[in-house]
């Protein structure tokens, strides 16, 4: 996926920044899951590449929180596509739970990184056990490129 943002627009010219690197590089497999109900008073946006964890008691997914003890401290996949959830709503989303992903495009909650240990195992290694191979490079190609 590529994304664009307008950095400068004076009405006659626009400077647009385009990001064309891929999050999901190869052999992506996905699973459909339910996100936790947004009980806040504001809409919440989850961005593509967000590393997600599953709450054991409900089976719902939320952004991974390494400090949690409810099961969401362990990765269950990486969010495919950006999702906006309105206040009081719940949504079904797709997670990548197998395949090669770019490390530079992963999004973590708070201070977490791929090197954050959870239960004595770094998140990078937990993702690998899940089936997600984290690649430390950027891939600029897409399926439709010649």
Secondary structure, 3 states (H helix, E strand, C coil): CCEEEEEEECCCCEEEEEECCCCEEEEEEEEEEEECCCCCCCCEEECCCEEEEECCCCCCEEECCCCCCCCCCCEEEEEECCEEECCCCCCEEEEEEEEEEEHHHCECCCCCCCCCEECCEEHHHHHHHHCEEEECCCCCCCCCCC
